[in-house]
Amino acid sequence: PSSALPSYFMKGSIIQLADGELKRVEDLRTEDFLQSAEVSKELKIDSSTVERIDSSRTPDAVIIQFSVGEHKVQVCVEVLVEYPFFVFGQGWSSCCPDRTTQLLALSCAKLSVGDVCISLTLKSLR
Amino acid sequence: VPVFPWHSLVPFLAPTQSD
């Protein structure tokens, strides 16, 4: 299948933080996300802990179960094995780091159960 | 050169809360 990831994950992509600062995707740090979310009126950062990683019926995909936020709401997402998530204090991580590096040139750690990923939710769900 | 907003890179995992 044509399994192209969004081009902003490609090494060298220019990312604009909420304060206007430009950084390359591979240079982003946990603080960049936290500070950008602080500025945002609508978005907030939530911690999403990887609870399970299962294989999918879709080739080259996995189903990742997260426990999201303080209420530990269970959320499942199906993504390609090379899809990178940003792990708190660790950086980009995917289920198949070799493939991520091969396809995107983005250095990745191995995403594992127990890792806490940065995710977004709305500040007010009312 | 395209510039992408920071939040593009973060998955939006929105739980449906009932409280």
Backbone of each chain as nested JSON, in Angstrom:
{
  "chains": [
    {"id": "A", "residues": [
      {"number": 1, "name": "PRO", "atoms": {"N": [0.816, -1.212, 0.0], "CA": [0.0, 0.0, 0.0], "C": [0.85, 1.263, 0.0]}},
      {"number": 2, "name": "SER", "atoms": {"N": [0.263, 2.357, -0.451], "CA": [0.985, 3.616, -0.396], "C": [0.907, 4.133, 1.029]}},
      {"number": 3, "name": "SER", "atoms": {"N": [1.969, 3.875, 1.763], "CA": [1.925, 4.1, 3.208], "C": [2.781, 5.292, 3.584]}},
      {"number": 4, "name": "ALA", "atoms": {"N": [2.535, 6.4, 2.911], "CA": [3.358, 7.566, 3.176], "C": [2.913, 8.259, 4.456]}},
      {"number": 5, "name": "LEU", "atoms": {"N": [3.86, 8.544, 5.298], "CA": [3.564, 9.339, 6.487], "C": [3.564, 10.814, 6.105]}},
      {"number": 6, "name": "PRO", "atoms": {"N": [2.928, 11.647, 6.925], "CA": [2.963, 13.088, 6.649], "C": [4.4, 13.589, 6.551]}},
      {"number": 7, "name": "SER", "atoms": {"N": [4.618, 14.539, 5.643], "CA": [5.987, 14.957, 5.345], "C": [6.632, 15.718, 6.503]}},
      {"number": 8, "name": "TYR", "atoms": {"N": [5.821, 16.186, 7.474], "CA": [6.447, 16.916, 8.58], "C": [7.273, 16.019, 9.495]}},
      {"number": 9, "name": "PHE", "atoms": {"N": [7.145, 14.711, 9.341], "CA": [7.994, 13.81, 10.129], "C": [9.346, 13.55, 9.468]}},
      {"number": 10, "name": "MET", "atoms": {"N": [9.48, 14.029, 8.249], "CA": [10.744, 13.829, 7.559], "C": [11.851, 14.655, 8.211]}},
      {"number": 11, "name": "LYS", "atoms": {"N": [13.01, 14.032, 8.427], "CA": [14.125, 14.761, 9.022], "C": [14.4, 16.043, 8.228]}},
      {"number": 12, "name": "GLY", "atoms": {"N": [14.581, 17.13, 8.962], "CA": [14.854, 18.411, 8.319], "C": [13.626, 19.279, 8.163]}},
      {"number": 13, "name": "SER", "atoms": {"N": [12.434, 18.7, 8.378], "CA": [11.211, 19.5, 8.272], "C": [11.235, 20.633, 9.285]}},
      {"number": 14, "name": "ILE", "atoms": {"N": [10.71, 21.783, 8.864], "CA": [10.711, 22.971, 9.716], "C": [9.383, 23.042, 10.463]}},
      {"number": 15, "name": "ILE", "atoms": {"N": [9.491, 23.127, 11.772], "CA": [8.323, 23.154, 12.645], "C": [8.272, 24.499, 13.356]}},
      {"number": 16, "name": "GLN", "atoms": {"N": [7.091, 25.104, 13.355], "CA": [6.936, 26.379, 14.051], "C": [6.292, 26.152, 15.414]}},
      {"number": 17, "name": "LEU", "atoms": {"N": [6.987, 26.619, 16.455], "CA": [6.43, 26.528, 17.803], "C": [5.427, 27.654, 18.024]}},
      {"number": 18, "name": "ALA", "atoms": {"N": [4.682, 27.58, 19.126], "CA": [3.618, 28.556, 19.367], "C": [4.16, 29.978, 19.503]}},
      {"number": 19, "name": "ASP", "atoms": {"N": [5.402, 30.114, 19.964], "CA": [5.977, 31.459, 20.105], "C": [6.629, 31.954, 18.818]}},
      {"number": 20, "name": "GLY", "atoms": {"N": [6.482, 31.192, 17.741], "CA": [7.012, 31.602, 16.452], "C": [8.373, 31.027, 16.124]}},
      {"number": 21, "name": "GLU", "atoms": {"N": [9.046, 30.473, 17.12], "CA": [10.376, 29.909, 16.882], "C": [10.308, 28.732, 15.91]}},
      {"number": 22, "name": "LEU", "atoms": {"N": [11.305, 28.655, 15.031], "CA": [11.366, 27.557, 14.071], "C": [12.429, 26.549, 14.504]}},
      {"number": 23, "name": "LYS", "atoms": {"N": [12.072, 25.275, 14.445], "CA": [13.002, 24.203, 14.779], "C": [12.848, 23.079, 13.781]}},
      {"number": 24, "name": "ARG", "atoms": {"N": [13.915, 22.321, 13.627], "CA": [13.796, 21.114, 12.82], "C": [13.119, 20.021, 13.658]}},
      {"number": 25, "name": "VAL", "atoms": {"N": [12.387, 19.159, 12.97], "CA": [11.61, 18.139, 13.673], "C": [12.497, 17.281, 14.572]}},
      {"number": 26, "name": "GLU", "atoms": {"N": [13.737, 16.999, 14.107], "CA": [14.624, 16.134, 14.889], "C": [15.213, 16.852, 16.107]}},
      {"number": 27, "name": "ASP", "atoms": {"N": [15.053, 18.187, 16.158], "CA": [15.605, 18.95, 17.288], "C": [14.559, 19.264, 18.361]}},
      {"number": 28, "name": "LEU", "atoms": {"N": [13.32, 18.842, 18.146], "CA": [12.271, 19.16, 19.118], "C": [12.521, 18.45, 20.438]}},
      {"number": 29, "name": "ARG", "atoms": {"N": [12.194, 19.165, 21.514], "CA": [12.356, 18.587, 22.841], "C": [11.01, 18.633, 23.571]}},
      {"number": 30, "name": "THR", "atoms": {"N": [10.931, 17.883, 24.647], "CA": [9.691, 17.843, 25.421], "C": [9.223, 19.249, 25.776]}},
      {"number": 31, "name": "GLU", "atoms": {"N": [10.175, 20.107, 26.193], "CA": [9.825, 21.461, 26.616], "C": [9.164, 22.264, 25.496]}},
      {"number": 32, "name": "ASP", "atoms": {"N": [9.57, 22.008, 24.258], "CA": [8.983, 22.745, 23.138], "C": [7.48, 22.49, 23.048]}},
      {"number": 33, "name": "PHE", "atoms": {"N": [7.093, 21.245, 23.226], "CA": [5.671, 20.908, 23.176], "C": [4.933, 21.494, 24.382]}},
      {"number": 34, "name": "LEU", "atoms": {"N": [5.533, 21.359, 25.552], "CA": [4.872, 21.851, 26.767], "C": [4.686, 23.359, 26.703]}},
      {"number": 35, "name": "GLN", "atoms": {"N": [5.74, 24.076, 26.281], "CA": [5.644, 25.539, 26.219], "C": [4.662, 25.986, 25.143]}},
      {"number": 36, "name": "SER", "atoms": {"N": [4.63, 25.288, 24.03], "CA": [3.7, 25.655, 22.969], "C": [2.256, 25.447, 23.421]}},
      {"number": 37, "name": "ALA", "atoms": {"N": [2.017, 24.364, 24.127], "CA": [0.654, 24.094, 24.602], "C": [0.22, 25.123, 25.638]}},
      {"number": 38, "name": "GLU", "atoms": {"N": [1.179, 25.61, 26.435], "CA": [0.839, 26.622, 27.439], "C": [0.286, 27.885, 26.794]}},
      {"number": 39, "name": "VAL", "atoms": {"N": [0.842, 28.231, 25.637], "CA": [0.413, 29.424, 24.93], "C": [-0.974, 29.235, 24.308]}},
      {"number": 40, "name": "SER", "atoms": {"N": [-1.278, 27.987, 23.97], "CA": [-2.513, 27.704, 23.251], "C": [-3.747, 27.912, 24.127]}},
      {"number": 41, "name": "LYS", "atoms": {"N": [-4.778, 28.488, 23.524], "CA": [-6.027, 28.68, 24.253], "C": [-6.896, 27.428, 24.214]}},
      {"number": 42, "name": "GLU", "atoms": {"N": [-6.688, 26.613, 23.195], "CA": [-7.612, 25.5, 22.972], "C": [-7.034, 24.135, 23.283]}},
      {"number": 43, "name": "LEU", "atoms": {"N": [-5.706, 24.015, 23.109], "CA": [-5.099, 22.7, 23.215], "C": [-4.344, 22.541, 24.516]}},
      {"number": 44, "name": "LYS", "atoms": {"N": [-4.348, 21.346, 25.039], "CA": [-3.465, 21.061, 26.161], "C": [-2.802, 19.708, 25.958]}},
      {"number": 45, "name": "ILE", "atoms": {"N": [-1.634, 19.578, 26.567], "CA": [-0.882, 18.337, 26.475], "C": [-1.424, 17.348, 27.489]}},
      {"number": 46, "name": "ASP", "atoms": {"N": [-1.632, 16.139, 27.053], "CA": [-1.99, 15.061, 27.955], "C": [-0.921, 13.978, 27.879]}},
      {"number": 47, "name": "SER", "atoms": {"N": [-0.785, 13.261, 28.975], "CA": [0.098, 12.103, 28.974], "C": [-0.689, 10.892, 28.509]}},
      {"number": 48, "name": "SER", "atoms": {"N": [-0.15, 10.202, 27.527], "CA": [-0.793, 8.993, 27.033], "C": [0.172, 7.832, 27.196]}},
      {"number": 49, "name": "THR", "atoms": {"N": [-0.175, 6.917, 28.102], "CA": [0.707, 5.791, 28.393], "C": [0.36, 4.608, 27.488]}},
      {"number": 50, "name": "VAL", "atoms": {"N": [1.394, 4.055, 26.873], "CA": [1.187, 2.884, 26.019], "C": [0.83, 1.686, 26.899]}},
      {"number": 51, "name": "GLU", "atoms": {"N": [-0.36, 1.129, 26.681], "CA": [-0.808, -0.022, 27.476], "C": [-0.606, -1.336, 26.732]}},
      {"number": 52, "name": "ARG", "atoms": {"N": [-0.874, -1.299, 25.426], "CA": [-0.723, -2.51, 24.625], "C": [-0.301, -2.135, 23.215]}},
      {"number": 53, "name": "ILE", "atoms": {"N": [0.44, -3.022, 22.594], "CA": [0.743, -2.88, 21.162], "C": [0.404, -4.218, 20.511]}},
      {"number": 54, "name": "ASP", "atoms": {"N": [-0.604, -4.194, 19.652], "CA": [-1.054, -5.421, 18.988], "C": [-0.849, -5.308, 17.494]}},
      {"number": 55, "name": "SER", "atoms": {"N": [-0.678, -6.469, 16.863], "CA": [-0.59, -6.45, 15.412], "C": [-1.974, -6.186, 14.829]}},
      {"number": 56, "name": "SER", "atoms": {"N": [-1.958, -5.653, 13.631], "CA": [-3.194, -5.285, 12.962], "C": [-3.406, -6.196, 11.769]}},
      {"number": 57, "name": "ARG", "atoms": {"N": [-4.658, -6.241, 11.275], "CA": [-4.922, -6.988, 10.045], "C": [-4.366, -6.243, 8.837]}},
      {"number": 58, "name": "THR", "atoms": {"N": [-4.218, -4.926, 9.004], "CA": [-3.628, -4.128, 7.933], "C": [-2.122, -4.37, 7.902]}},
      {"number": 59, "name": "PRO", "atoms": {"N": [-1.572, -4.657, 6.726], "CA": [-0.124, -4.879, 6.652], "C": [0.66, -3.652, 7.127]}},
      {"number": 60, "name": "ASP", "atoms": {"N": [1.745, -3.91, 7.812], "CA": [2.639, -2.84, 8.27], "C": [1.983, -1.881, 9.256]}},
      {"number": 61, "name": "ALA", "atoms": {"N": [0.885, -2.313, 9.873], "CA": [0.235, -1.449, 10.855], "C": [0.163, -2.149, 12.21]}},
      {"number": 62, "name": "VAL", "atoms": {"N": [0.007, -1.354, 13.238], "CA": [-0.178, -1.875, 14.588], "C": [-1.347, -1.128, 15.231]}},
      {"number": 63, "name": "ILE", "atoms": {"N": [-1.919, -1.772, 16.237], "CA": [-2.951, -1.107, 17.027], "C": [-2.363, -0.832, 18.405]}},
      {"number": 64, "name": "ILE", "atoms": {"N": [-2.301, 0.452, 18.734], "CA": [-1.719, 0.863, 20.011], "C": [-2.843, 1.317, 20.931]}},
      {"number": 65, "name": "GLN", "atoms": {"N": [-2.867, 0.743, 22.126], "CA": [-3.855, 1.153, 23.118], "C": [-3.18, 2.074, 24.127]}},
      {"number": 66, "name": "PHE", "atoms": {"N": [-3.745, 3.286, 24.258], "CA": [-3.217, 4.272, 25.192], "C": [-4.171, 4.451, 26.358]}},
      {"number": 67, "name": "SER", "atoms": {"N": [-3.6, 4.789, 27.489], "CA": [-4.369, 5.256, 28.637], "C": [-4.122, 6.76, 28.723]}},
      {"number": 68, "name": "VAL", "atoms": {"N": [-5.168, 7.552, 28.457], "CA": [-5.002, 8.981, 28.22], "C": [-5.438, 9.813, 29.424]}},
      {"number": 69, "name": "GLY", "atoms": {"N": [-4.531, 10.705, 29.843], "CA": [-4.887, 11.73, 30.808], "C": [-5.122, 11.21, 32.215]}},
      {"number": 70, "name": "GLU", "atoms": {"N": [-5.542, 12.15, 33.069], "CA": [-5.695, 11.786, 34.48], "C": [-6.841, 10.805, 34.691]}},
      {"number": 71, "name": "HIS", "atoms": {"N": [-7.797, 10.793, 33.747], "CA": [-8.928, 9.875, 33.886], "C": [-8.629, 8.489, 33.303]}},
      {"number": 72, "name": "LYS", "atoms": {"N": [-7.429, 8.347, 32.754], "CA": [-6.983, 7.062, 32.197], "C": [-7.984, 6.475, 31.209]}},
      {"number": 73, "name": "VAL", "atoms": {"N": [-8.452, 7.318, 30.335], "CA": [-9.402, 6.87, 29.313], "C": [-8.659, 6.036, 28.274]}},
      {"number": 74, "name": "GLN", "atoms": {"N": [-9.254, 4.908, 27.901], "CA": [-8.608, 4.01, 26.947], "C": [-8.913, 4.46, 25.521]}},
      {"number": 75, "name": "VAL", "atoms": {"N": [-7.85, 4.668, 24.754], "CA": [-7.995, 5.085, 23.368], "C": [-7.11, 4.188, 22.512]}},
      {"number": 76, "name": "CYS", "atoms": {"N": [-7.688, 3.644, 21.436], "CA": [-6.914, 2.817, 20.512], "C": [-6.686, 3.558, 19.205]}},
      {"number": 77, "name": "VAL", "atoms": {"N": [-5.479, 3.47, 18.701], "CA": [-5.21, 4.032, 17.384], "C": [-4.508, 2.978, 16.533]}},
      {"number": 78, "name": "GLU", "atoms": {"N": [-4.84, 2.973, 15.241], "CA": [-4.154, 2.095, 14.305], "C": [-3.221, 2.953, 13.465]}},
      {"number": 79, "name": "VAL", "atoms": {"N": [-1.952, 2.627, 13.524], "CA": [-0.96, 3.416, 12.79], "C": [0.03, 2.49, 12.102]}},
      {"number": 80, "name": "LEU", "atoms": {"N": [0.739, 3.035, 11.142], "CA": [1.83, 2.296, 10.524], "C": [2.943, 2.083, 11.538]}},
      {"number": 81, "name": "VAL", "atoms": {"N": [3.662, 0.985, 11.393], "CA": [4.694, 0.647, 12.379], "C": [5.77, 1.721, 12.499]}},
      {"number": 82, "name": "GLU", "atoms": {"N": [5.936, 2.512, 11.421], "CA": [6.987, 3.531, 11.444], "C": [6.492, 4.869, 11.989]}},
      {"number": 83, "name": "TYR", "atoms": {"N": [5.218, 4.958, 12.351], "CA": [4.659, 6.243, 12.794], "C": [5.319, 6.687, 14.097]}},
      {"number": 84, "name": "PRO", "atoms": {"N": [5.921, 7.882, 14.114], "CA": [6.633, 8.305, 15.322], "C": [5.734, 9.03, 16.333]}},
      {"number": 85, "name": "PHE", "atoms": {"N": [5.909, 8.667, 17.573], "CA": [5.289, 9.372, 18.695], "C": [6.395, 10.018, 19.512]}},
      {"number": 86, "name": "PHE", "atoms": {"N": [6.053, 11.114, 20.199], "CA": [7.064, 11.769, 21.022], "C": [6.891, 11.325, 22.467]}},
      {"number": 87, "name": "VAL", "atoms": {"N": [7.888, 10.637, 22.99], "CA": [7.836, 10.134, 24.365], "C": [8.469, 11.171, 25.298]}},
      {"number": 88, "name": "PHE", "atoms": {"N": [7.772, 11.47, 26.39], "CA": [8.272, 12.429, 27.374], "C": [9.705, 12.116, 27.762]}},
      {"number": 89, "name": "GLY", "atoms": {"N": [10.55, 13.128, 27.657], "CA": [11.925, 12.987, 28.108], "C": [12.784, 12.089, 27.255]}},
      {"number": 90, "name": "GLN", "atoms": {"N": [12.229, 11.501, 26.219], "CA": [12.992, 10.561, 25.394], "C": [13.065, 11.002, 23.941]}},
      {"number": 91, "name": "GLY", "atoms": {"N": [11.947, 11.519, 23.439], "CA": [11.931, 11.964, 22.053], "C": [11.192, 11.0, 21.142]}},
      {"number": 92, "name": "TRP", "atoms": {"N": [11.476, 11.127, 19.846], "CA": [10.73, 10.355, 18.855], "C": [10.922, 8.85, 19.049]}},
      {"number": 93, "name": "SER", "atoms": {"N": [9.82, 8.143, 18.997], "CA": [9.837, 6.699, 19.199], "C": [8.771, 6.071, 18.309]}},
      {"number": 94, "name": "SER", "atoms": {"N": [9.093, 4.916, 17.75], "CA": [8.107, 4.216, 16.927], "C": [8.205, 2.724, 17.195]}},
      {"number": 95, "name": "CYS", "atoms": {"N": [7.203, 2.006, 16.71], "CA": [7.201, 0.557, 16.912], "C": [8.302, -0.111, 16.108]}},
      {"number": 96, "name": "CYS", "atoms": {"N": [8.723, 0.534, 15.044], "CA": [9.793, -0.031, 14.217], "C": [10.784, 1.079, 13.86]}},
      {"number": 97, "name": "PRO", "atoms": {"N": [11.677, 1.391, 14.794], "CA": [12.596, 2.52, 14.599], "C": [13.447, 2.403, 13.339]}},
      {"number": 98, "name": "ASP", "atoms": {"N": [13.842, 1.182, 12.98], "CA": [14.667, 1.015, 11.782], "C": [13.925, 1.492, 10.539]}},
      {"number": 99, "name": "ARG", "atoms": {"N": [12.653, 1.15, 10.489], "CA": [11.827, 1.54, 9.336], "C": [11.603, 3.055, 9.322]}},
      {"number": 100, "name": "THR", "atoms": {"N": [11.401, 3.637, 10.495], "CA": [11.223, 5.085, 10.557], "C": [12.471, 5.79, 10.046]}},
      {"number": 101, "name": "THR", "atoms": {"N": [13.611, 5.315, 10.487], "CA": [14.869, 5.92, 10.054], "C": [15.074, 5.733, 8.556]}},
      {"number": 102, "name": "GLN", "atoms": {"N": [14.686, 4.556, 8.084], "CA": [14.845, 4.252, 6.662], "C": [13.949, 5.149, 5.802]}},
      {"number": 103, "name": "LEU", "atoms": {"N": [12.704, 5.343, 6.237], "CA": [11.728, 6.065, 5.423], "C": [11.8, 7.573, 5.612]}},
      {"number": 104, "name": "LEU", "atoms": {"N": [12.113, 8.01, 6.833], "CA": [12.027, 9.433, 7.159], "C": [13.38, 10.045, 7.52]}},
      {"number": 105, "name": "ALA", "atoms": {"N": [14.371, 9.203, 7.713], "CA": [15.691, 9.622, 8.185], "C": [15.631, 10.176, 9.604]}},
      {"number": 106, "name": "LEU", "atoms": {"N": [14.497, 9.977, 10.26], "CA": [14.32, 10.48, 11.627], "C": [14.778, 9.414, 12.627]}},
      {"number": 107, "name": "SER", "atoms": {"N": [15.711, 9.785, 13.484], "CA": [16.189, 8.837, 14.489], "C": [15.104, 8.598, 15.523]}},
      {"number": 108, "name": "CYS", "atoms": {"N": [14.894, 7.342, 15.835], "CA": [13.809, 6.964, 16.738], "C": [14.293, 5.963, 17.747]}},
      {"number": 109, "name": "ALA", "atoms": {"N": [13.655, 5.994, 18.923], "CA": [13.81, 4.909, 19.879], "C": [12.662, 3.928, 19.653]}},
      {"number": 110, "name": "LYS", "atoms": {"N": [12.748, 2.792, 20.301], "CA": [11.698, 1.777, 20.189], "C": [10.564, 2.123, 21.146]}},
      {"number": 111, "name": "LEU", "atoms": {"N": [9.346, 2.226, 20.594], "CA": [8.173, 2.499, 21.414], "C": [7.751, 1.213, 22.121]}},
      {"number": 112, "name": "SER", "atoms": {"N": [7.619, 1.285, 23.446], "CA": [7.319, 0.092, 24.227], "C": [6.162, 0.356, 25.182]}},
      {"number": 113, "name": "VAL", "atoms": {"N": [5.571, -0.736, 25.653], "CA": [4.531, -0.644, 26.677], "C": [5.114, 0.074, 27.899]}},
      {"number": 114, "name": "GLY", "atoms": {"N": [4.365, 1.037, 28.416], "CA": [4.819, 1.809, 29.572], "C": [5.372, 3.177, 29.203]}},
      {"number": 115, "name": "ASP", "atoms": {"N": [5.695, 3.346, 27.936], "CA": [6.174, 4.667, 27.5], "C": [5.038, 5.691, 27.608]}},
      {"number": 116, "name": "VAL", "atoms": {"N": [5.402, 6.911, 27.974], "CA": [4.403, 7.978, 28.116], "C": [4.58, 8.964, 26.97]}},
      {"number": 117, "name": "CYS", "atoms": {"N": [3.596, 8.992, 26.097], "CA": [3.677, 9.826, 24.899], "C": [2.974, 11.155, 25.119]}},
      {"number": 118, "name": "ILE", "atoms": {"N": [3.445, 12.159, 24.378], "CA": [2.777, 13.452, 24.35], "C": [1.586, 13.36, 23.41]}},
      {"number": 119, "name": "SER", "atoms": {"N": [0.423, 13.757, 23.908], "CA": [-0.746, 13.839, 23.039], "C": [-1.509, 15.108, 23.368]}},
      {"number": 120, "name": "LEU", "atoms": {"N": [-2.459, 15.421, 22.517], "CA": [-3.234, 16.644, 22.686], "C": [-4.695, 16.331, 23.003]}},
      {"number": 121, "name": "THR", "atoms": {"N": [-5.277, 17.169, 23.823], "CA": [-6.731, 17.171, 23.977], "C": [-7.178, 18.634, 23.997]}},
      {"number": 122, "name": "LEU", "atoms": {"N": [-8.471, 18.833, 23.969], "CA": [-8.99, 20.186, 24.09], "C": [-8.953, 20.611, 25.55]}},
      {"number": 123, "name": "LYS", "atoms": {"N": [-8.673, 21.908, 25.76], "CA": [-8.604, 22.409, 27.121], "C": [-9.956, 22.298, 27.807]}},
      {"number": 124, "name": "SER", "atoms": {"N": [-11.001, 22.618, 27.08], "CA": [-12.338, 22.512, 27.654], "C": [-13.168, 21.575, 26.807]}},
      {"number": 125, "name": "LEU", "atoms": {"N": [-13.683, 20.537, 27.426], "CA": [-14.52, 19.595, 26.701], "C": [-15.995, 19.87, 26.95]}},
      {"number": 126, "name": "ARG", "atoms": {"N": [-16.266, 21.061, 27.424], "CA": [-17.676, 21.384, 27.691], "C": [-18.333, 21.989, 26.466]}}
    ]},
    {"id": "B", "residues": [
      {"number": 1, "name": "VAL", "atoms": {"N": [10.162, 26.588, 1.316], "CA": [10.205, 25.5, 2.297], "C": [8.951, 25.557, 3.167]}},
      {"number": 2, "name": "PRO", "atoms": {"N": [8.203, 24.476, 3.226], "CA": [6.987, 24.505, 4.057], "C": [7.325, 24.543, 5.549]}},
      {"number": 3, "name": "VAL", "atoms": {"N": [6.495, 25.251, 6.278], "CA": [6.626, 25.304, 7.737], "C": [5.359, 24.704, 8.337]}},
      {"number": 4, "name": "PHE", "atoms": {"N": [5.554, 23.762, 9.256], "CA": [4.417, 23.068, 9.843], "C": [4.21, 23.507, 11.285]}},
      {"number": 5, "name": "PRO", "atoms": {"N": [2.961, 23.674, 11.706], "CA": [2.712, 24.032, 13.095], "C": [3.023, 22.858, 14.035]}},
      {"number": 6, "name": "TRP", "atoms": {"N": [3.499, 23.183, 15.212], "CA": [3.955, 22.163, 16.162], "C": [2.891, 21.108, 16.442]}},
      {"number": 7, "name": "HIS", "atoms": {"N": [1.623, 21.537, 16.474], "CA": [0.584, 20.585, 16.888], "C": [0.254, 19.55, 15.822]}},
      {"number": 8, "name": "SER", "atoms": {"N": [0.761, 19.768, 14.587], "CA": [0.58, 18.721, 13.568], "C": [1.246, 17.423, 13.983]}},
      {"number": 9, "name": "LEU", "atoms": {"N": [2.299, 17.549, 14.781], "CA": [3.142, 16.395, 15.086], "C": [2.63, 15.563, 16.251]}},
      {"number": 10, "name": "VAL", "atoms": {"N": [1.615, 16.089, 16.917], "CA": [1.145, 15.432, 18.138], "C": [-0.21, 14.79, 17.874]}},
      {"number": 11, "name": "PRO", "atoms": {"N": [-0.358, 13.52, 18.183], "CA": [-1.657, 12.881, 17.965], "C": [-2.714, 13.479, 18.881]}},
      {"number": 12, "name": "PHE", "atoms": {"N": [-3.886, 13.645, 18.323], "CA": [-4.998, 14.19, 19.095], "C": [-5.78, 13.008, 19.65]}},
      {"number": 13, "name": "LEU", "atoms": {"N": [-5.512, 12.669, 20.901], "CA": [-6.191, 11.547, 21.536], "C": [-7.244, 12.108, 22.466]}},
      {"number": 14, "name": "ALA", "atoms": {"N": [-8.444, 12.245, 21.944], "CA": [-9.495, 12.919, 22.691], "C": [-10.432, 11.92, 23.342]}},
      {"number": 15, "name": "PRO", "atoms": {"N": [-10.28, 11.73, 24.615], "CA": [-11.237, 10.864, 25.302], "C": [-12.586, 11.557, 25.402]}},
      {"number": 16, "name": "THR", "atoms": {"N": [-13.643, 10.798, 25.313], "CA": [-14.977, 11.356, 25.535], "C": [-15.283, 11.233, 27.015]}},
      {"number": 17, "name": "GLN", "atoms": {"N": [-15.183, 12.36, 27.682], "CA": [-15.359, 12.345, 29.134], "C": [-16.82, 12.563, 29.487]}},
      {"number": 18, "name": "SER", "atoms": {"N": [-17.222, 11.978, 30.559], "CA": [-18.624, 12.067, 30.94], "C": [-18.79, 12.678, 32.331]}},
      {"number": 19, "name": "ASP", "atoms": {"N": [-17.774, 13.384, 32.796], "CA": [-17.927, 13.969, 34.128], "C": [-18.203, 15.473, 34.066]}}
    ]}
  ]
}
